Amino acid sequence: MAKRHVIQYFLELENTYEEMKDTVKELQEMAVKGNLEESTFLEAKKDLEVIQSNYERVAYIMFLLNKPNKQEKESAEEDVNKQWYDYLKFSSKEAIVDESKDALSHLKELIKEAQKDDSNGIC
């Protein structure tokens, strides 16, 4: 995988992350109005954590790709880098993007259902 592919992949996840932030605003508005049940909140929280962790993983990879090479700090960072790579080796890039998109779409469905329940008078 070339560096440009990693950048393109990161931008895909970044778009999902930005869309998630907009969706969270809707969730916050519902919570302020008191139209958000605890079960809906807990389910939404799981989806948010998936999207955030995927974004953070790839952001860290971008950091590693763009950092300058310094030999004296290399050995200390190798352990951290190995942990990240070991963690990521079980996921394909498509799986991570799909997982984030699925979590975002589930989050949006939760909000729609909660808004629908609110318009029907159910809280």
C-alpha positions in Angstrom: 0.0 0.0 0.0 1.5 3.3 -1.1 1.4 6.4 1.1 -1.2 8.0 -1.1 -3.5 5.0 -0.5 -3.2 5.4 3.3 -4.0 9.2 2.9 -7.0 8.4 0.8 -8.1 5.8 3.4 -7.6 8.3 6.2 -9.7 10.9 4.4 -12.6 8.4 4.0 -12.5 7.7 7.8 -12.2 11.4 8.5 -15.4 12.1 6.5 -17.2 9.5 8.5 -15.9 11.0 11.7 -17.0 14.5 10.7 -20.4 13.2 9.8 -20.6 11.5 13.2 -19.9 14.8 14.9 -22.8 16.4 13.1 -25.0 13.4 14.1 -24.0 13.8 17.7 -25.3 17.4 17.7 -28.8 16.0 16.9 -28.3 13.5 19.8 -27.4 16.3 22.1 -30.4 18.4 21.1 -32.7 15.4 21.9 -31.0 14.9 25.2 -31.5 18.6 26.1 -35.2 18.3 25.3 -35.4 15.1 27.4 -36.4 13.0 24.5 -33.6 10.5 24.7 -34.0 7.2 26.6 -31.1 5.7 28.4 -31.1 2.6 26.3 -30.9 4.6 23.1 -28.0 6.7 24.6 -26.1 3.5 25.6 -26.6 2.0 22.1 -25.5 5.3 20.5 -22.4 5.4 22.7 -21.2 2.0 21.4 -21.5 3.2 17.8 -19.7 6.4 18.6 -16.8 4.5 20.2 -16.4 2.3 17.1 -16.2 5.3 14.8 -13.8 7.2 17.1 -11.5 4.2 17.7 -11.2 3.5 14.0 -10.5 7.1 13.3 -7.8 7.3 16.0 -6.1 4.1 14.8 -5.6 5.4 11.3 -4.8 8.9 12.5 -1.9 7.3 14.5 -0.7 5.5 11.3 -0.8 8.9 9.5 1.3 10.3 12.4 3.8 7.5 12.0 4.0 8.0 8.2 4.7 11.7 8.6 7.1 11.8 11.5 10.8 12.5 10.9 13.3 9.7 11.4 15.3 10.1 14.6 17.5 7.2 15.5 17.8 7.9 19.3 14.1 7.6 19.9 13.5 4.8 17.4 13.9 1.9 19.9 11.5 3.4 22.5 8.8 3.9 19.8 9.2 0.5 18.3 7.3 -1.2 21.1 4.4 1.2 20.8 4.4 0.8 17.0 4.4 -3.0 17.3 1.4 -2.9 19.5 -0.5 -0.8 17.0 0.4 -3.0 14.0 -0.4 -6.2 15.9 -3.8 -4.7 16.8 -4.5 -3.7 13.2 -3.3 -6.9 11.4 -6.6 -8.6 12.0 -8.6 -5.9 10.2 -8.6 -5.0 6.6 -8.9 -1.4 5.5 -12.3 -2.2 4.1 -13.5 -3.8 7.3 -12.6 -0.8 9.3 -14.3 1.6 6.9 -17.4 -0.6 6.8 -17.4 -0.9 10.5 -17.4 2.9 10.9 -20.0 3.4 8.3 -22.3 0.7 9.8 -21.9 2.3 13.2 -22.8 5.7 11.8 -25.8 4.4 10.0 -27.0 2.6 13.1 -26.5 5.8 15.1 -28.6 7.7 12.6 -31.3 5.0 12.8 -31.4 5.3 16.6 -31.9 9.0 16.3 -34.7 8.6 13.7 -36.5 6.1 15.9 -36.1 8.3 19.0 -37.5 11.3 17.0 -40.3 9.2 15.7 -41.2 8.0 19.2 -41.1 11.6 20.4 -43.5 12.8 17.6 -45.9 10.0 18.6 -45.8 11.2 22.2 -43.7 8.3 23.5 -40.8 9.3 25.8 
